[in-house]
């Protein structure tokens, strides 16, 4: 499959219009399906790196399943969990799902990394037994032979931009900073390189050091220790996910340097909100987290009702920045909306 420039533009415009309409459905109270009764519960498989420290995956799983109940759609779901770095395990899961004795109706795949899982995504997408939805990515590859039926994500590029604007407004220009990056790939390019490019261009910031922490807590802590021991001029540290953020905050706390260095997280997960309230984390791009799970449930309903054409190919949830100078009432309001199904502990 290949697209001309004009056809790509038309595809984007069509998706944007569908997204605006579909977002209203996601944001509003549930409207139960108009299908009187399914002959049997839907079978759903979820392959995702939910074994990592970030609660993003588990919370969206909860949001999706609770929304399905509200939509009066009976289902049975099987989870195939892994860690972010367990790429081969996701390959094993893909084969298990494809060879399941009883076929699934929907398969939701949260890739450990998009490029590394491209073959598995295409294997799933090639099946005519089920619909394939991708979680946590929104970048279709028109060179793929087989395409997924939908992408559900938050824009890491958008998050990088809003975080960039916030830190420049708060810290000013010509700031020397460091970055705890994840794993080379699309996600880190958008979250880390996008942020780095933005603050350098808009704020004349200087990138002193980059550490690839593999999206792991220990990697975030290691990056901070390297900065503290070798780059005393650094006054801000950017982290590309929750796990590295937790490691960074812990390492700074142990060194009694939390008050000296501005720290940002990624995603606005429950753990990050807790650290903001505790005064240990300064800011994070906050996803309206349950949007993704709710949107997936609604997409399933639309497919069941024969309305698949009304679902945007690419769904992007809402995102904003929360920070330690925000009024408690505003933080509470955003938190309640973000975790309206999954809750916040």
Beta strands, then each sheet from edge to edge (+ up, - down):
strand 1: 42-48
strand 2: 75-81
strand 3: 106-109
strand 4: 131-135
strand 5: 150-153
strand 6: 176-181
strand 7: 206-212
strand 8: 236-239
strand 9: 262-267
strand 10: 283-287
strand 11: 314-316
strand 12: 319-323
sheet 1: 2+ 1+ 3+ 4+ 5+ 11+
sheet 2: 7+ 6+ 8+ 9+ 10+ 12-
end
